[in-house]
């Protein structure tokens, strides 16, 4: 009887500790990234009149943020339908938004796909589909940026004069291709990936990192087989791949269009394609920076590339750009968690009222 009473208490304690740690993690990440962004001496605001044009450019910037999440959401809806899984706009949107959230709060953006796999599976989707959708989306996302970067390097390289940033961008673009190519190889040859996983788990078992390694090897083999089967099912449809690729390009074009609208809010005179090309160089050049959201490097590269513009509002434009392309997704992620928590509390309250 005592054990029955103690278990719920321990479970509640673990949940409370987890929530506290989660909030603390968010607070620490927000503090250090905000400190890196906003600790500089602020110049005087240029005093540009805020009229109808500024409002329209701000709406354009907000539409870019909407297009980023919209493109990712549609990708998940397409993959759900193609894999014969439940088609849920809410799960698709939350997967897309929370993927960006975890990309932005983890070093090198490494937390997005692992969380998405867990999140989709927690919503009742099969193991294979849960793994295939985020990784399928990730692969097309990486190839989409590499394609856009290649076009910019060939046709828009003249927009950037800083040689170090150019070199960093060329190296970064290669990194965009390495990871998805490794995932493709793993999917094509599950036996090879199974042998690698088996070796790692056995080594971990000898080092007492893993308990019951044989069972874990079996589970890993099943998961890899399911993942490979689902990813191959996505890959078999050329039309689906084309659509996912196009949506990925739209995602990156929308993200890299943000500086054009933000700079015009503060009176800068720059063409759309020139601004787009410069932003592509910014993102490609900071790929290998390991800080959460590439904090520090993103602002520095932006400021270096756009510093030649004749506008006193460049620093403020950089801050607004950074907020829209980074902090906005963190706030949306926190909003999703807050809404989900409130929803659970209301359900519990209604359930308690029905019982009485």
N, C-alpha and C positions, 0 to 999 in steps of 0.2 A: 504493500500500500504506500509505504514511504517512497519507494522508487517511482511509483506512478505520479506522486505529487511533485517530486523533485525534477523530473524530466521537463515538464512544461516550464518550470522556473528557470532551469538552465537554458532552455531554448529561448526564452524571453530575454535572458541576460545576454546571450550571444547576439541576438538581434539588436539589442540596445547598443552593445559595444560596437557592432558592425556599423550601425547608423552614425555613431559618434566618430568613429575612424573615417567613415566615408565623408562626413561633413568637414572633418579636420583636413583630410586630403585635399578636398576642393578649396578650402580656405588657404592652405599653404600654396597650392598651385596658382590660385588667383593672385595671392599676395606677391609671389616672386615674379610672375609674368607681368603683372601690372607695374611692379617696381622697375623691371627692365624696360618697360615701355614708357613710363611716365615720370621717371626720376630725374629727367633732364630739366635744365632751366627753360622755362617756357617763354618764348618771345611774345611781344605784344601782338594782339589780334590785328590783322591788317585793316579791319574796318570796312570790308567789302559790303555794300548794301545787300540785304537778304531779300530778294524779290521773287517773282514768279519763276524766273529761270532757275534760280537756286533750288526752289521747291521741286521743280520738274526733274532736275538732275539728282536730287535726293531720292525721289520716287524711282528713278532709273536705277540707282544703286540698290535700293530695297528690292526691286524686281529681280536684280541679279542674284541676290541672296535667295529669293523665292525660287528662281530657276535652278539654282544649285540643288536645293532640297527636292524640288519637283522632279528633276531628271533622275536623281537617285531613287526616289520613291517609285517612279514608273518602272525603273529597271527591276526592282524587287517584285512588283506586281506581275511583270511579264514572266519572270523566272518561276514564280509561284504557279502561274497558270500552265506554263510549259511542263513543269515537273508533276502536274496533277495534284498539287497541294492546295490547301484552303487558301483562297484569295482574300486577303484582308488588307484594305487600304491603311487601317490604323497600324497594324504590325509592320507594313512596308514603310510607312512614314517614320515610325519610331525607330526601326532598324537603321534607316538612313541617317536620321538626326542623331541618334545615340552613337552611331559609328563615327560621325564627325566629332562628337563630344569627346569620345575616348581617344581619338586621333590627336585632339588638341591638348589633352591633359597628360598624355604619356610621352616619355622620351622617344624621339624618332617616329612618333605616330604609330607605335607598335601595338597599341591596345584596341584599336578599332575592330579589326576582323575577328580576333578571338572572342571579344565580347559579343559581336553580332552572331557568331555561331552559337554561343551559349544562349543568347536572348531568343533567337528564333526557335531553338529546340525547346526552351522553357514554355513557349507558346503552343506546343503540341505538334510541331512539325517533325518529320522523320530525321534521323541522324544524318543520313546521306544528303538530304535536301538542305538541312541546317548548315552543313559544312560547305556544300557546293555553291549555294547562293552568294554568301559573302565573298568567297574566294573567286567565283566567277565574275562578280561585280568588281572585285579588286583587280583582276587580270585585265579586264576591258578598260578599267579606269587608268591603269598604268600605261597600256598601249595607246589609249586616247591622248594622254598627255605627251607621250613620246612622239606621236604623229603631229600634234599641234606644235611641239617644240621644233621638230624637224622642218616644218613649213616656215616657222619664224626664223630659224637659223639660216635657211636658204634665202628667204625673201625679205626678212626684216632685220638681219644682223647689223645693218648700218645704223639702227636706232640706238645701239649701245656702243659707247666709246671706251668704257672701262674694260681693259684687257683682262685683269684678274677675274672680274665677274663673268666675262665670256668663257674663260677657261673652266671656271667652277661650274658654269651652266652646262658645258659640253660633258663634263665628268658626271654631273648630276643626272643628265638625261640618260646616260648609260646605266646608272643605278636604277632608274625607273624600269628598265627592261630586264635586269638580272633576276630580281625576285619573281616576277610572273613567269619567266621562262623556267625557273626551277620548279614552280608549282605545276606547270604544264607537264614537265618531265615526270614529276611524282604521280600525277594523275594518269599519264599514259602507261607508266610502268609501276603499278601498285606492288608487284612482287619485290622489285628493287627497293622501293620505299619501305616495304614491310621488313626486309632484311636489315635495313638501316635502323628502323624503329626497334626491331628485336635486339640488335646489338646494343643500342643505347639503354634499353630497359634492363637487359641482362647485366650490363656494366653497373647500372644504378642499383640493381639488386645485390650485387657483390659488395658495393659500397654502402649497402643498407639505406639507400635513398628511397627505393621502392619496396613495398611489401607485396608478397605474392606476385613476383615478376611474370610467372607463366600465365597467370590469369590476365595480367595487364597486356601481355603480348597478344593473347587471343582477342582481347577487346580492341587493341590497336589495329590488328589485322582486319577485324570486322568493320571497324570505322573507316579504314582506308579503302576497303573494297566498296562500301556504300558510297563513300565520297567520290571515288573514281567513277563508279557507275553513273551517279547523278551528274557529275561534271561532264562526262562523255555524252550524256543525254542532252545537256545544254549545247555542247560543241557540235552535235550532229545536225542541229538546225542552223544552217548558214544564215537564214533570214533573222533568226533570233540574235545571233552573234553580231550581225550588221547593225541591228537595232540597238543592242547594248553598247556597241562601239560608238554609234552616232550620239546616243544619249550621254556617253562619257565625254565626248568632244564638246557637246553642249554644256556639260557641267564645267569643264575647264575654261571654255570661252566666257561663260557667265562669271566665273570667279576672277578671271584675268581682265574682265571689262570693268570691274569695280573702280580701279584708279582713274579711268577716264571720267566717270561721273563725279567722283569725289573731288578730283582736281579742278573740274569746272565749277563746282560749288564755291571754291575759294579763288576763282578768277583766273585760273591757268588757261593758257591757249595751247592745246595739244590735240592732234588728230586721234581718231579712234584706233586705227591700226598701229600707229606709233606707240600709243599707250599700251595696247594689248601686247605688242612685241616686247616692250620693256618689262611688263609684268611677268611674262613667260620666262624671261631671263632671270627675274628675281626668284621665282619659284624653283626653277631648275638649279640655280646656283646655291640654294640653301637646303637642298635635299639631304645632304649628308650631315647637317648640323643636328646633334643629338638632343637639343633642348626641347621641352614640350612646346609644340606649335612653332618650332624653329625660332623661338623668342630671341630677340637681340639681333640675330642675323637678318631676319626679315625686315626689321625697321631700318637697319644700316644699309642694306642693299637698296631698299626703296629710296632712301634719302640720297644715296650716291647717284643712282640712275636719274632721278627726277630733279636733282639740285640745279640743273642748268636752266630749268624753266623760269621764266620771268614772272614770279608771283611771290608776294610776301606771306602767303598762306600755306606754303609747302609743309611746314612742320605740323600745322593743324590738319592739313589734308592727310598726312601720314597717320596721325592719331585716329582720325575718323575711319580711314581705310582699314587700319589694324583692328579697330573695334568691330567693323562689319564682317571682316573675313575671318576673325578669330573669336573674339569675346561673344559675339552674337550666338555662335553655335554652342558655346559653353552655357550661356543663359537659357537657350532653348532646351538643352539637355537637362538642366536643373529644373526647368519648368515641367518637362515630361515626368521626371521623378516626383516632383511635388504634386502634380495632378494625379499620378498613379497612387501615391500615398493617401491623398484625400479621398480618392475613389474607394480604396480598401477600407478606410475608416467609416465611410458612409454605408458600405455594404455590411460591415460588422454591426453598426448601429441599427440598421434596418433588420438584420437577422435577430439581434437581441430583442428588438421591439416585437417582432413576430412571435418569438418564443413566449414572451410574456402575454 
